[in-house]
Amino acid sequence: MKQKIAITALSSFSSLGNQSELIWNEYLKGTSMISEKKIGDKTIPVAAISKELQEVVSQLKASDNKYKALDNSVLYGILASRDAVKKAGWNSDDIFGINIGSSRGATELFEKHHQEFIETGKTPTLASPTTTLGNISSWIAHDLKATGPEVSHSITCSTALHALLNGVAWLRAGMIDKFLVGGSEAPLTPFTIAQMQALKIYSNVASDFPCRSFDLEKTKNSMVLGEGAAMLCLEMGEKENALAYIEGIGYATDILEHSISISTEADCFQKSMKMALENTDLSEVDAIVMHAPGTIQGDLSEYKAIQKVFGPSTGSGQVELPMLTTNKWKIGHTFGSSGILSVELAVLMMQHQKFIHVPFVKAQKERKQIKKVLVNAVGFGGNAVSVLLTK
């Protein structure tokens, strides 16, 4: 990618917290944020935001009467976006685009309003506008008093990285020079959990690590849901306040073998990674933050794709694999926001020059430095995105 695109701010709101230093310290601990919580009438493992952050959300709702009717997916997005824009130094005079997505959207409100309809045959006045997926970017634009283009979308679990992809396209087209991108998800609801359990991919393991993401020897699916939002501020060109640069980006769609899974060797990831890497010397890629949802098929197929791309089939001889990691063992799968939360981990590792291992996976040979990190995301439908970041 010839034109440099800088990440000038990054903000997140999840079970890890909402402050960069605290988030990094949590990663250093090597313990999971997943714990048992009652969802509906079931007690299951999830990665929920803390009581302190729940209070922050409550304060936001109380600050403006219009916010009382909004779903947590929108409120998380507002809080993370406010912080990102502040860090980037953007103000009301700046014209910037907004593309923030969600895989599921307003799950809690939708389930609540539907239950009311089943019981009474009626819905509240604001049921439709507050459960529309376009809510997220629209309300964030309202909150930030932004005047640029605003886009909301859902492309399942790769939603946030597709937002980044869209932001890059707008910037490279010269249509705007600043873009806020990200994803937000609040899926810890009875119906959403039941859907994952119906697919037989949800963890039922009671242990210190209920989600065995990137454990290639596991015999049971172990996906666990988490909640949160994550945002990036993107700007064209070199910037003094750049946290990292987007050096390459790739995308692909799998030809599905069945309705929910990617192919055995994740053809979509092979294509998206090759596109993102373009002419990059493979030995320069120090680490990969994998999608690795904690399912047997999902984790293994992505690993096989990485082997294909970085192995001898590239024609350049045997190449040592980059260091491989993921964060879903720690914060669960946050669906539409997961891709940017993975970007956050990648940026933090480059900033601190320290690799975060998956604690229950055999330690890998560490590189002397972390200058380039590849980030992967994919979802139902086989829509993969890979982003190459450089320090």
N, C-alpha and C positions, 0 to 999 in steps of 0.2 A: 504494500500500500504506500504510494509515493507521498501522499499528503499526511503530515503528522497530525494526529488528533490526541489532545491531552485530556487526561482525567484530572480535573482541577479540584474536585471535592468528592467525598464519599461519605455516605451516612447510612446507618442501619438501625433497626428497631426490632429486636428479637429476644429469644431466651438468653442470648449472650449479653444483653444490655443495650445501651444506646450511646456509649462513649468509647472512642477508639482505643484508648489505653486500657480500659477495663476489659474490652473485648479481646484484646491481645493477651492480657493476663489470663483470661479464661482458657484461651487456646493452649497456653503454656502449661496449664494444670493437667491436661490430658485426661480429664474426667468428663463424663457425659452430662449434658443439661437435661437429659430425658428423665422423667419421673412419672410415677403412677398418678393419674388424675381421673376423677369421675366425670365421664361424658355421657349425659343422659342417664341411663340406668346401668352403665357399664364402667368398670374401673380398668383403664388401659394405659399403656405407656405413651406419653406425648411430650413434646418440648414446648412448653407454654411460656409466655412472658412472665416476669416476676411480679410480685404484688406491688413493688415500687413503680414499675412501668404501667401496671393497671391503673394506679392512681394518677399517673401522668395522662392517660387516656381519659379518665373521668374528669380531670381538670379541663381538658380540651373540650369535652362535651358541655361542661358547665359554662365555658367562656363565651359561648354563642348559642343562642336558642336554636339556630338552624342546624347545628351540629348534633343535637340530641337524637335526631332521627337517623343518623348515618350508621352504617355497618362498620365494624372494627377494621375491615380491610381498607376502607377509605380513611379512617382516622389514623391508622398506622402509617399510611402513605403520606398523609398531611404532615405528621410529626417528623418523619424521616426527610421529607422534601424541604421543610422549613430549615432544618439543620444543614442539609447539603448546600442549599442556595446561600445561606449565611456564611458557610465555610468558604465558598467560592468567591464571595464578595459581590455577588450579583445584587442588584437593587431594582426598584420599580421602574427605573428608566431603561433598564436592559430589556431587549426583546429576545426572548428565548423560547424554543419549542419544548413541548412536554409530551413524552410518550411513556406512559406507565400502564402496565397490564396486570392481569390477575387470571390465574387458571380457572378459579371457581367463582370469583366475584363475591357478592354479598351473601355468603352461605348462611350465616346465623339469622339475618333478617328474612331471607327467603324461606327458611325452614319455619321460622316463627310465624310469618304471615300466612304461609300455606296451612299451618296447623289451625290458625284462627279461622281460615276459610272453611276447612273441613268441619270445624265445630259450629260455626255460625252462618256460613254461606256468604259472609261479607269479608271485605278487606279494608284496611285503613286507607285513607286518602293518599298517603305518600308511599304506599306499597310498591307501586310501579316505578316511580322515579328513583327511589332509594335502593332498588335491587337491580337497576340497569347497569350493565358492565361499564358503560361510558362514564358512570359516576366518578371513577377514581381520578382520571386526568382532569375532568371538568371541575370537580371540587378542589383539587389541588391548584388549578389555575385560578379559581376564585379566591382561594386562601392567600395565594402569593401575589394576587393582583397582576397576573401575567397576561400579556396581550398577544403572544405568539401562537402558533398552531398547537392544538392539543389532540392527542390520539390515545384511545384506550383499546386494548385488544386482548384476546386470549389465544395462545398457541400452546396450551397445556403447560407442561413443566419447563419448557424452554422459553416461556413468555418473556422473562426479564432480559435474556440475551437477544431475543428478537427485537425488543425495545431498543437495546444498544445498537443492533444491526440497523434499525430504522433511523436512529439518531445519526449514525455514521453516514448513511446514504444522504440524508438531508444536508449534512455539513459538507460532504464531498461535492454535492450538487451546487453548492454556493447559494442555497436558498435561505440560509440562516447561519450564524457563526457560533451559536451556543444552544445546547440541548440538554434538558434534564430527562434522564431515562431511568427506568427501574421497574420493580414489581412489588406487589403487596398481596398478602394472603392471610386469611384468618379462617382456616379450615377445621378447627377443632370443634366440630359439631356432630351430633349423633348420626345424621343421615350421611354425611361425608365419610365419617369413620366406617359406617356400615357398608358403604360402597367399596372401600378398600378391603374390608374383611371378606366381602362377597367374592372379590377377585383372588382371595387366598394369598395375598401378598403382605398382610399386616403382621407385625411381630406379636407373638404370644409368649415371648421368653422373658422371664423375670430374672434379670441379672444386672450387673453394673453397666453393661453395654447391650441394651435390648435390640439396638440396630447394629447389625454386623456388616455395615457398609464396607466394601472392598475386601471382605473375608472371602476369598475364592474357594475355600474348603467347606463353607457352611452347607448344611443339608436342608435348611428351612429358609423360606423367605422371611425377611426381617425388617421390612420397611416400617418406619414410624413417622407420624406427621408432626410437623412443627409449624409455628406461626411467626409472621414478621414481615417487615418491609425493608427494602434496600434501594438506594438511589445513587446515581452518579451524575456529576456535572461534566459535560463534554464541551471542549472548545477547540477550534481550529488552530493549528500551528504550535510552535514551541512557547511554553508559558513558564514563568519563573516559579509559579506555585503548583506546577504539575506533580501529581503523586506518581503517575506512570503514563506511558503512551500506548495507544492501541496500534500495534505494528501490523497486524493482519486479522482478517475476519473471514470465516467460511460458513457455509450453510448447505444443507442437503436434506432430502426427504427419502426415507426408506420405502422400499416396496415391501409391504407388510406380509409376514408369514401368517399372522392372525391378527385379530382386532386390537390387541393392546401391546404387543411385544415388538421390539426391534429385531432385525435379522441376527442369525447366529454369530456372525462376525461383525455386526454393526456396520453395515455398508455405509449408512448415513454418516457415522462418525469418521470412517475412513475418508470419505469425500470432503466432509467439512474441515477436518484437520489438515488435509493436504491443501485445501484452498487457503486456509488461514496461514499455513506455513509458507506457501508459495515457493520462493527461492531461498528460504532460510536454511542454513546449514543445520541439519538435525542435531548435531552435537552441541549446538548453542542453546537448545531448549533444556533448561535446567530442571523444570518441574512441570507436572500436569495436575491440575485440580480436576479430578474426575467427577462426572455426574453421579455415578455409583449409588443408586437409590436404596441398596440393601436387599434387592431381590437376587435370586440365584442367576437368572438369565440376564438381567440388566447389567449386573456387575461384571459377569464373565464375558459377555459379548463386547462390552466396551474395552476390557483388557485385551481381548483378542484383536480388536481394531487397532489399539495402540501398538501391539506387537507387529501387526501387518505394516503400519505406517513407518515405524522406527526400526523394523527388522531388516533382514537381508533382502527381502522382496522389493525393497526400494531401489535396488540396483547399485547401491553404494557400499555394499558389504555389511557385515554385522555392526550394528550401532548399539551402544549401551543405552538402555531405556532411561528416560528422564526419571527423576524421583516422582513417585506417584502418591497422591493423597486425595482426601475428600473431607468434607465436614459434616456429612449426614449422620455419621455415628455419634456426633456431638449435639447437633441442633435439629435432627430429624429432617424430613423432606418438607420444605416449605413451598412446594409446588411452584407457582408463578414467580415467586421472589427468589428462588433458590440460585439462579444463575448469577445474580449480582452479589448475593452473599458469598458465592464461590469466588467472584472477582475480588471481593473484600479480603478474603483469606489470601489470595494471590498477592495483592498489593501489600498487605501487612508482612508477608514473608519476605518480599523484596525490600521493604523499608527496614526491617529488623535483621535481614540477612540470616534468617533462621527457618529451617524447614520444620513443618508440623507433621509428625508421623501419625499414622493411625495406630493407636496403642496396642491393639491385639493382632497386628499384622507384623510379620518378620521385618526387622529393621533393614532399610536399604542403604546402599553405599551413598554417602552424602557428597554433593558437589561442593567445591571450594567457595562458590558464590552463587547467588540466585539473581540473575539478570533478566532472564526471559522465562515466562510462565504461560502455559497454554491452559485455557479454561473451557470445559465442555458442559453442554446441557442438551437434553433431549426429553421428549415426552410422548404420551400416547399419540399415535399418528406418525411416529418416527421422524419428527421435525427437529433435526439436530442443528446446533450452532456451536462453533469453536472460535475462541478469541485469543489471539496471541498478544500478550502484554510485555512491555519492556520497561526496565527501570529508568 
